[in-house]
Amino acid sequence: MKLKKFVSLLLSGAMALSMAACTVGGGSNSTAPAASGGDSSAPAAAAPAGAGASSLKGQNVRVVIGSTSTSGDSYMIADLVTRYLSAEMGFNGKVDAIGNAAALDEIANAKGDGKTVMMFHDMTFLSVLFGSVSEDYALETMTVGPRIGQNPGGCFGAAAESPYAKLSEVTQYLIDNPDKTVSFNIESGATSHLCFAAYYLYVQETYGDEVAGRIKAIVGGTTAEKLQRLWDRNADVIYGDTSAFAQYTEDGVQDQLKMTMFGSCGTVNGVEIDSMADDGVTFNGAPFDFAKDFAMYFPKDMDASVLAEYEAAMKKVTEDPQFQADMAKLFYNTLSADEVGVEASQKFIYDKREMCSELIERSPSLDSLT
């Protein structure tokens, strides 16, 4: 009974943390010391809005994001970047959390004058690949702008008492125990879906169907619900975020609740965790990392000169030590000036979409793995 009450209290905290994690990376990881954050407000920008100069000086700029949460990583990074761009370019920017479908529709119908911007992560194109939204919202129907940052904090977790604390150890456990299965609690159409699929395909290609066939999927659930399944031992491995899992890895946590976390989406500076790539997972022969990459998206007919202003401003912002420090406080990675350039950003996003498309096409149906 006491454990039940304790779990209930912990779940309340986990639910709050889960609000900070949006659904779905590579790139630089130069400044962030930890995983995805769930702070209630982004750090204030160093300069006041309106201090800079551009063709948008004094104008109101609406920044839409593909999430309805104002406590998750999508809002946090968009709000922070908008403050710095407002200062650099002299406009009055405000973030509007309207959700993915609505944000895509806004960009599809907005004027290309730079007064409407979408800032969001990979679900911008993944939602099309997974069929959640129409092909009418494919990348070709908009203008991909500068990348703005990265969240590498997604990861797997297992009970501390489990015989594995890495994906490679899960694989070895299955090899050594041919009568055993390992269940993964993931979400369909999200980062966890793709990371699970990459691991499954890697095991299948490396060790064959006899081993891969005993990797099972449990589909659905919030972070809090997945944690409860783990604590009840109804799931062997769950997918979430280092910011939600870290508290249960510390000394003093009850044995039933204590867990390990592993297989992050990328290098998480300041956290002792191996990424999927570090642990040997590959896709198409290359190390597999899948951090969430955030970028600006504009209408198809975007004014080239205004886009160039955004690019120049973002290059200055990403090199600002104060911006880098503010990103680090929120546990996100900053990018180099070269990486946020429009041409480099467009190549990166299109290449990532191609990789994701191939991964989805090659992956078995989750229904067949339950």
C-alpha positions as CSV (number, residue, x, y, z in Angstrom):
1,M,0.0,0.0,0.0
2,K,2.8,2.4,0.9
3,L,4.5,1.6,-2.4
4,K,1.3,2.3,-4.3
5,K,1.0,5.7,-2.7
6,F,4.7,6.4,-3.4
7,V,4.2,5.4,-7.1
8,S,1.2,7.7,-7.3
9,L,3.2,10.6,-6.2
10,L,6.1,9.8,-8.5
11,L,3.7,9.5,-11.4
12,S,2.4,13.0,-10.9
13,G,5.9,14.3,-11.4
14,A,6.5,12.0,-14.3
15,M,3.3,13.3,-16.0
16,A,4.6,16.9,-15.6
17,L,7.9,15.9,-17.2
18,S,6.2,14.0,-20.0
19,M,4.5,17.2,-21.0
20,A,8.0,18.5,-21.8
21,A,8.7,15.8,-24.4
22,C,7.2,16.3,-27.9
23,T,6.9,13.5,-30.3
24,V,10.4,13.2,-32.8
25,G,18.0,14.1,-35.8
26,G,21.9,14.4,-36.2
27,G,24.0,17.5,-36.0
28,S,26.4,19.2,-33.7
29,N,26.3,18.9,-29.9
30,S,28.6,21.6,-28.8
31,T,27.1,23.1,-25.7
32,A,24.3,21.2,-24.0
33,P,25.3,19.5,-20.8
34,A,22.2,17.2,-20.4
35,A,19.0,16.0,-21.9
36,S,15.8,17.5,-23.0
37,G,14.5,20.0,-20.4
38,G,11.1,20.7,-19.0
39,D,11.6,24.2,-17.5
40,S,8.5,26.3,-17.3
41,S,10.0,29.2,-19.2
42,A,12.9,29.9,-21.5
43,P,15.8,32.1,-20.3
44,A,15.4,35.7,-21.3
45,A,17.3,36.9,-24.3
46,A,20.2,39.2,-23.6
47,A,19.0,42.1,-25.8
48,P,15.6,43.7,-26.0
49,A,13.3,43.1,-28.9
50,G,13.6,45.8,-31.5
51,A,17.3,46.5,-31.0
52,G,18.4,45.1,-34.4
53,A,17.6,46.1,-37.9
54,S,16.1,44.3,-40.9
55,S,13.3,44.8,-43.4
56,L,11.1,43.4,-40.6
57,K,12.1,46.0,-38.1
58,G,9.1,47.1,-36.0
59,Q,6.9,44.5,-37.6
60,N,4.9,41.8,-35.8
61,V,6.1,38.2,-36.6
62,R,4.0,35.2,-35.7
63,V,6.0,32.0,-35.0
64,V,3.8,28.9,-35.1
65,I,4.9,25.5,-33.7
66,G,3.6,22.0,-34.3
67,S,2.7,21.5,-30.7
68,T,-0.1,22.7,-28.5
69,S,2.1,22.5,-25.3
70,T,3.8,25.6,-23.9
71,S,6.0,23.5,-21.6
72,G,7.6,21.1,-24.1
73,D,10.8,21.3,-26.0
74,S,9.2,22.6,-29.2
75,Y,7.8,25.7,-27.4
76,M,11.0,26.2,-25.3
77,I,13.4,26.3,-28.2
78,A,11.1,28.3,-30.4
79,D,10.5,30.9,-27.7
80,L,14.2,31.3,-27.0
81,V,15.2,31.6,-30.6
82,T,12.4,34.0,-31.3
83,R,13.6,36.3,-28.5
84,Y,17.1,36.4,-29.9
85,L,15.9,36.8,-33.5
86,S,13.6,39.6,-32.4
87,A,16.6,41.4,-30.9
88,E,18.8,40.8,-33.9
89,M,16.3,41.7,-36.6
90,G,14.3,44.3,-34.7
91,F,10.8,42.7,-35.0
92,N,8.3,41.8,-32.4
93,G,8.0,38.0,-32.4
94,K,5.6,35.8,-30.6
95,V,5.3,32.0,-30.5
96,D,1.8,30.5,-31.1
97,A,1.5,26.8,-30.1
98,I,-1.2,25.7,-32.5
99,G,-0.3,22.0,-33.3
100,N,1.3,20.3,-36.3
101,A,-1.6,20.2,-38.8
102,A,-2.6,23.8,-38.0
103,A,1.0,25.0,-38.3
104,L,1.5,23.3,-41.6
105,D,-1.7,24.8,-42.9
106,E,-0.6,28.3,-41.8
107,I,2.7,28.0,-43.7
108,A,0.9,26.7,-46.7
109,N,-1.4,29.7,-46.9
110,A,0.8,32.5,-45.5
111,K,2.5,35.2,-47.5
112,G,6.2,34.8,-48.1
113,D,7.1,38.1,-46.4
114,G,8.7,36.6,-43.3
115,K,5.9,37.6,-41.0
116,T,4.8,34.0,-40.4
117,V,7.4,31.4,-39.5
118,M,7.1,27.8,-38.5
119,M,9.7,26.4,-36.0
120,F,9.4,22.7,-35.4
121,H,11.3,19.4,-35.4
122,D,11.3,16.4,-37.6
123,M,7.6,15.7,-37.3
124,T,7.2,18.4,-39.9
125,F,8.1,15.8,-42.5
126,L,7.5,12.6,-40.5
127,S,3.8,13.4,-40.1
128,V,3.6,13.2,-43.9
129,L,5.7,10.0,-44.1
130,F,3.6,8.3,-41.5
131,G,0.4,9.5,-43.2
132,S,-0.8,11.7,-40.4
133,V,-1.2,14.6,-42.7
134,S,-1.6,15.0,-46.5
135,E,1.2,15.0,-49.1
136,D,0.0,18.6,-49.7
137,Y,2.3,19.5,-46.7
138,A,5.4,17.8,-48.0
139,L,8.7,19.7,-47.8
140,E,8.5,20.6,-51.5
141,T,5.4,22.8,-50.7
142,M,7.3,25.0,-48.3
143,T,10.8,26.6,-47.9
144,V,13.2,25.0,-45.5
145,G,15.0,27.7,-43.6
146,P,17.9,27.7,-41.1
147,R,18.1,24.9,-38.5
148,I,18.0,26.4,-35.0
149,G,19.0,23.6,-32.5
150,Q,18.8,20.0,-31.4
151,N,17.4,17.8,-28.6
152,P,19.3,14.5,-28.3
153,G,17.6,13.4,-25.0
154,G,15.2,10.6,-26.2
155,C,16.4,7.2,-24.8
156,F,15.4,3.7,-23.7
157,G,15.1,2.6,-20.1
158,A,14.9,-0.6,-18.2
159,A,14.5,-1.8,-14.6
160,A,17.8,-1.7,-12.7
161,E,17.4,-5.3,-11.8
162,S,17.2,-6.3,-15.5
163,P,20.1,-8.4,-16.9
164,Y,20.8,-5.6,-19.5
165,A,21.6,-1.9,-19.3
166,K,22.5,-1.3,-23.0
167,L,20.8,-2.3,-26.3
168,S,23.8,-4.5,-27.0
169,E,23.2,-6.3,-23.8
170,V,19.5,-6.8,-24.7
171,T,20.7,-8.4,-27.9
172,Q,23.2,-10.6,-26.0
173,Y,20.5,-11.6,-23.5
174,L,18.3,-12.8,-26.4
175,I,21.1,-14.7,-28.0
176,D,22.0,-16.4,-24.7
177,N,18.3,-17.2,-23.8
178,P,16.6,-18.5,-26.9
179,D,13.3,-19.1,-25.0
180,K,13.1,-15.4,-23.9
181,T,11.5,-12.3,-25.4
182,V,12.1,-8.6,-24.6
183,S,9.2,-6.1,-24.9
184,F,9.7,-2.5,-25.8
185,N,7.0,0.1,-24.9
186,I,7.0,2.7,-27.7
187,E,4.7,5.1,-29.5
188,S,3.6,4.7,-33.1
189,G,4.6,7.4,-35.5
190,A,7.1,9.0,-33.2
191,T,10.8,9.1,-32.4
192,S,10.5,6.0,-30.4
193,H,9.0,4.2,-33.3
194,L,11.9,5.0,-35.6
195,C,14.6,4.3,-33.0
196,F,12.9,0.9,-32.1
197,A,12.7,0.1,-35.9
198,A,16.4,0.9,-36.4
199,Y,17.4,-1.3,-33.5
200,Y,15.1,-4.1,-34.7
201,L,16.5,-4.0,-38.3
202,Y,20.0,-3.9,-37.0
203,V,19.5,-7.0,-35.0
204,Q,17.6,-8.7,-37.8
205,E,20.4,-8.0,-40.3
206,T,23.2,-8.9,-37.9
207,Y,21.8,-11.9,-36.0
208,G,18.8,-13.0,-38.0
209,D,15.1,-13.5,-37.5
210,E,15.6,-16.0,-34.7
211,V,16.9,-13.3,-32.4
212,A,15.0,-10.3,-33.9
213,G,11.7,-12.3,-33.8
214,R,11.8,-12.2,-30.0
215,I,11.9,-8.4,-29.9
216,K,8.3,-7.4,-29.2
217,A,6.5,-4.0,-29.2
218,I,4.0,-2.6,-26.8
219,V,2.4,0.4,-28.5
220,G,1.1,3.5,-26.9
221,G,1.2,5.4,-23.6
222,T,2.4,8.6,-22.1
223,T,5.7,8.7,-20.3
224,A,3.9,8.2,-17.0
225,E,2.0,5.2,-18.3
226,K,5.1,3.7,-19.7
227,L,6.9,4.1,-16.4
228,Q,4.0,2.4,-14.6
229,R,4.2,-0.5,-17.0
230,L,7.9,-0.8,-16.3
231,W,7.4,-0.7,-12.5
232,D,4.6,-3.3,-12.8
233,R,7.0,-5.4,-14.9
234,N,4.5,-5.4,-17.8
235,A,7.2,-4.0,-20.1
236,D,10.8,-4.8,-20.2
237,V,12.1,-1.7,-21.9
238,I,10.4,1.7,-22.3
239,Y,11.2,4.8,-24.4
240,G,11.1,8.3,-23.0
241,D,13.5,11.1,-22.3
242,T,16.5,11.4,-20.0
243,S,14.9,14.4,-18.3
244,A,12.0,12.1,-17.2
245,F,14.1,9.0,-16.4
246,A,17.2,10.5,-14.7
247,Q,15.5,10.8,-11.2
248,Y,14.9,7.1,-11.1
249,T,18.5,6.2,-11.8
250,E,19.8,7.8,-8.6
251,D,20.9,6.2,-5.4
252,G,18.2,5.8,-2.8
253,V,15.4,5.1,-5.3
254,Q,13.3,2.1,-4.2
255,D,14.3,-1.1,-5.9
256,Q,10.9,-1.6,-7.7
257,L,11.3,1.9,-9.3
258,K,15.0,2.1,-9.9
259,M,16.0,2.0,-13.5
260,T,18.8,2.4,-16.0
261,M,18.7,4.5,-19.2
262,F,20.6,3.9,-22.4
263,G,20.5,4.2,-26.2
264,S,20.0,8.0,-26.4
265,C,19.2,9.7,-29.7
266,G,22.7,11.3,-29.8
267,T,25.5,12.5,-27.6
268,V,24.0,14.0,-24.4
269,N,26.7,16.1,-22.9
270,G,26.9,16.0,-19.1
271,V,24.9,12.7,-18.8
272,E,26.5,9.3,-18.5
273,I,24.6,7.5,-21.3
274,D,25.7,5.7,-24.4
275,S,23.9,6.7,-27.6
276,M,22.6,4.1,-30.0
277,A,25.5,4.9,-32.3
278,D,28.0,4.5,-29.4
279,D,26.4,1.1,-28.6
280,G,27.0,-0.1,-32.2
281,V,23.5,0.3,-33.8
282,T,23.8,1.1,-37.5
283,F,21.5,1.7,-40.4
284,N,22.7,1.2,-43.9
285,G,26.1,0.7,-42.5
286,A,26.3,4.0,-40.8
287,P,26.1,4.7,-37.0
288,F,22.5,5.5,-36.1
289,D,21.8,8.7,-34.2
290,F,18.4,10.4,-34.2
291,A,18.2,13.5,-32.2
292,K,15.3,15.9,-32.8
293,D,16.4,18.6,-35.2
294,F,14.5,21.9,-35.1
295,A,14.4,24.3,-38.0
296,M,12.5,27.3,-39.5
297,Y,10.0,26.6,-42.2
298,F,8.6,29.3,-44.5
299,P,6.0,29.5,-47.3
300,K,6.9,28.2,-50.7
301,D,7.1,31.7,-52.3
302,M,9.3,33.1,-49.5
303,D,11.0,36.3,-50.4
304,A,14.7,35.4,-50.9
305,S,16.1,38.6,-49.5
306,V,14.1,38.2,-46.2
307,L,15.1,34.6,-46.0
308,A,18.7,35.7,-46.3
309,E,18.1,38.1,-43.4
310,Y,16.8,35.3,-41.2
311,E,19.9,33.2,-42.2
312,A,22.3,36.0,-41.3
313,A,20.6,36.7,-38.0
314,M,20.5,33.0,-37.0
315,K,24.2,32.6,-37.8
316,K,24.9,35.5,-35.4
317,V,22.5,34.1,-32.8
318,T,24.0,30.6,-32.8
319,E,27.5,32.0,-32.2
320,D,26.3,34.2,-29.3
321,P,27.8,32.9,-26.0
322,Q,24.7,33.9,-24.1
323,F,22.4,32.1,-26.5
324,Q,24.7,29.0,-26.2
325,A,24.4,29.3,-22.4
326,D,20.7,29.7,-22.5
327,M,20.4,26.6,-24.8
328,A,22.5,24.7,-22.3
329,K,20.2,25.6,-19.4
330,L,17.4,24.1,-21.4
331,F,19.6,21.0,-22.2
332,Y,19.6,21.5,-26.0
333,N,22.5,21.5,-28.4
334,T,23.5,24.5,-30.4
335,L,24.7,24.3,-34.0
336,S,27.6,26.0,-35.8
337,A,27.1,29.0,-38.1
338,D,27.8,26.7,-41.1
339,E,25.1,24.2,-39.9
340,V,22.4,26.8,-39.6
341,G,23.0,28.2,-43.1
342,V,20.0,27.7,-45.4
343,E,21.7,25.6,-48.1
344,A,23.3,23.3,-45.4
345,S,20.0,23.1,-43.5
346,Q,18.0,22.2,-46.6
347,K,20.4,19.4,-47.5
348,F,20.4,18.1,-44.0
349,I,16.6,18.1,-43.6
350,Y,16.0,16.5,-47.1
351,D,18.7,13.9,-46.5
352,K,17.2,13.1,-43.1
353,R,13.7,12.7,-44.6
354,E,15.1,10.3,-47.2
355,M,16.7,8.2,-44.5
356,C,13.5,8.2,-42.5
357,S,11.5,7.2,-45.5
358,E,13.7,4.2,-46.2
359,L,13.7,3.2,-42.5
360,I,9.9,3.3,-42.4
361,E,9.6,1.4,-45.7
362,R,11.9,-1.4,-44.4
363,S,10.4,-1.6,-41.0
364,P,7.9,-4.3,-40.2
365,S,4.4,-3.4,-39.1
366,L,4.2,-2.8,-35.3
367,D,1.1,-5.0,-35.3
368,S,3.3,-7.9,-36.4
369,L,5.7,-7.4,-33.4
370,T,3.1,-7.2,-30.6
